[in-house]
Amino acid sequence: MNKTWAALALIASTAAMHAATKIVSGDFGKTREGELVRIYTLTNKTGVEVKITNFGGRIVSLRVPDKEGAMGEVVVGFDSLEGYLNENPYFGALIGRYANRIGHAQFTLDAVLYHVPKNDGDNSLHGGTRGFDKVVWTPRELKDGGLELVYLSKDGEEGYPGNCKVTVVYHLTDSNELRVDYAATTDKDTVVNLTNHSYFNLKGSGDILGHVLTLSADRFTPVDSGLIPTGELKAVAGTPFDFRKPTAIGARIENDDEQLKLGKGYDHNWVLTRTGTSLTLAARVTEPSTGRVMEVFTTQPGIQFYTGNFLDGTIKGKGGQPILRRTALCLETQHFPDSPNKPAFPSTELKPGVEFNSTTVFHFTK
Ligand code: BGC
């Protein structure tokens, strides 16, 4: 193939990859401050449907087929905007400016000590008091059926330096992939860690202990009692953190293991086994009774696997159903927690003139 043909073939495959059959939008209500919020429905040719709101860039609903072809809901969330405006643990949300924890809610950058909000004991979690999950993003429906969301996080917002412009694009492809492309730029040195915090249950309801997980990771980052990494990259071999072979999530979750006790289950970052920064398979989840499978591909170095240990039924989700402990799982592709204080971890620093980019793909099969 000559160069021109190769280029055309690439463009064609990219276009096909991005082709979502339809995007429609509607009103989703107003924030407490009176800002209008929209909801977008992306539907592909197989009938897979994802609903996303520009409030927090949240995935509100995701319906994928089971082994009989029946469409069913696989993410936890609320029927209306009100639920998202109330206190909830980041259901479906985009997380930033710094996803996951920053120890003692402070870090030093260019010899300046920055303080960020303490909203998780002594630590800062998921961007602080009003992170990217609680703001209204500027939406744009793309010609190729994607949804672009833009948010400008101002210099000093939640304690972070630099005006940071973040663009997230959601695409639903005809091969049942939900693709999330993240980009960020800044006008001052800053730190950035972006993820999506969807809670999945491939069965639709009940606990997720029978879901079978594979993680492409030889090591994980053990934590202290505040769930801050100790800095060690510990081999998973011989521990309940070894998911290199497909294993039921519930098989070892109650083992007498210090790390499991600290997390009240799984709530840890795994170090993805990768060469380079290309899109690689990070996780695979299968749900035996429905036959649903979700594969997570990412360009990121880590993944937080969280088994919904802190869910306790006090929040009522879709259909008014209480959201109970361990009835959903998160696979948050990310940089490692507390990287701004861990020089040996892959860097989360972003400088002016450089664009941060990452991609995560959730691929549904059966
Ligand atoms: C954290 C959990 C936390 C949850 C909701 C996850 O990313 O690792 O510890 O409870 O988010 O805030």
Residues whose N, C-alpha, C, O or C-beta is under 5 A from the ligand:
A	BS01	BGC	P89 D267 Y306 F310
